[in-house]
Amino acid sequence: LTYGAISVALTTALWDVPARRECLERTAVAARDAGSLQLLDTALWIMSLAELSGGTPRRAHYYIEQVRELRRAIGYDAEHVINVALLAWSDAPRPQVEMISEGAASMGFGGVAASGKAALAVLDLAEGSYEEAYHRLKPLVDDPFLQVTPLELPDFIEAACRSQHADEAAVHVEHLE
């Protein structure tokens, strides 16, 4: 229970999606068995976020709904449970996703903010807005954040190459390798 959610940083940085999923699932089961609602809430929320970087948006949504159900059961307003990256993947208006991401950053939730920005960058890439993706991802790779930054490197490299910043991409290709 003490270290289950922390295992996410290591397994994600090592690109070990199956191990990350197993650690999180074991943490959720242990939290349920121990009656630790706070840890269960955290594990489910992290599972939602993790699914967007190595799973499916559908499963990410499933875990967010579990968080909402848990919070309703203990008397909290569950409608304020948000996975900002999932909002981006769900075609929420970009200004809304950006505002929530910036709000999360101002409250000290750097990983939440980074996930929202990275999700918007993926949309930028898909739409051919390479320069926008480059500028959105550059701060994330320039100021590394635990397990989040390694996952952003492939998208940053693509955005940099396609927006005439190949010299910066080369540095990050070496890091990624």
N, C-alpha and C positions, 0 to 999 in steps of 0.2 A: 504493500500500500504506500509506503513512504517514497519509493523510487519509481513506481510504475509509469507515471506520466513523464518523468524526466527522461526515461528511456527513449522517448520520441526524438529528442535532439540527436542522440547518437545514431539510432537506426536510420533516421532521415539523412543525416550527414553522410552515412555510409551507403546510401541509396538502397537500403534493404527494406523494401516495402512489405514483404511477407513478415519479417521480424517485427517491424513497427506495428503492423496490424495485430499480430499475436500478443505483443506486449500490452497494447491498449485494450484488447479484448480481455486479457487476463486481469488487467487492472480494474476494468469495469465489473467483472465477475467478483473479484475480491472485495471491491467496494460494496457491491450489492450484498454479498454474504456477511460483511461486517456491519452493514447498516450505515455506512459512511456516505451520506447523501451529497455532501460537498465534493468529495473525491469522485463520486459517480458522475455528478454534474460536470466536473472538469474533464474527466475521461471521455464522456460522450461528446462534449464540445470539441475537444482535440480530435476525436475520431472523425467528426464532421469536417474539420479543417484538413486533416490528413487525407481524407478521401479525394479531395480536389487535386492533390499532388501525386496521386498514385492509385487512384481508384475511379470512382464514378460520381458525378454530381447527384445522381439518384440516391446513392448510399449516403452522401453528405447530407442531403435533405432528410433522409430517414433518421440520422443521428441527431440533427437539430430538432426534429419533431420529438424525439425521445427526451431531449433536454427540456423542451417546452412542457411535455407531459409531466416530467419529474417536478418542475417548478410549480406547475399548477397544483400538483398533489401536496406540496408543502406550503402552499398559500402565496406564492410569488406571482407577479404579473409576468406571465410567460411570453407575452406578445413582444417584449423588448429583447428577446433572444435573437441575435443576429450573427450570421456568419457573412462578413462583408464580401469575401471572395465568392461565396455562393450567390450572393446578390448579383455580382458582376456576371457570373456564369448563367444566371437566370434572366439576363437581359433587363435588369433594373436600369433606370436612367443613369447615365454616367455621372452627372453632377451629384446625384444622391450617393452613389458609391464613393465618389471622391470625398464628399463631405463626411460621411461616416468613417472612412479610412483616416482622414485628417483628425477627426474627433478622437478616434482610438489612439492615434499617435500622441495627441496632446494629453491623454490620460495615462500615458506610459505603456500602452499595449502595442509595442513596436512590431511584434509578430503579426498581430491582427491587421495593423495598418499595411505592413509589407505584403501580406497575402492579398489584400484588396487591390493594391497597386499592381501587383504581379498579375492578378487575374485580368485587370483592365489592359495590361500590356499584351497578354495573350490575344485579347480581342483586337487590339491595335494591329498585331501581326497578321491575324486572320483577315483583317480588312485591308491589308497592304499599307497601313500607316506606320511605316518602319521608323521614321524619325521620331514620332510620338512614343512608340514603344521604347526606343533607345533612351529618350529623355526620362521616361517613367521608370525604367529599370536601372539606369546609371547610378542613382543614389543608393539603390539596394546593393549593388555590387561594390560601390566605392566605400561604403560603410557596412561591412559584413555583419549580419545578425545571425548568430548561432547556426541552427540547421536550415534557416530559410534561404540564405544566400546561395548555397550550392545548387539548390533546385532552380534558381533563377538564371544560372549561368548559360544553359543552352539557349534560352530565349533571348538573353542579352547578346550572346554571340551572333545569333541570327539577325537581331535588330541592328547591331553595330555593323555587320557586314553589308546589310541591305541599305544602310543609310550613310554609306561612305565613311565609316569609322573602323575600317578593317584593322588598323594598327592597334586599337584598343581590344578588339576581338581576339587578336593573336595572343595577347597577354593572358586573357581569361581561358583560351583554349588550353594553354599550358597548365593552368591551375586545374581545369576540369580533368585533363588527362591524369 
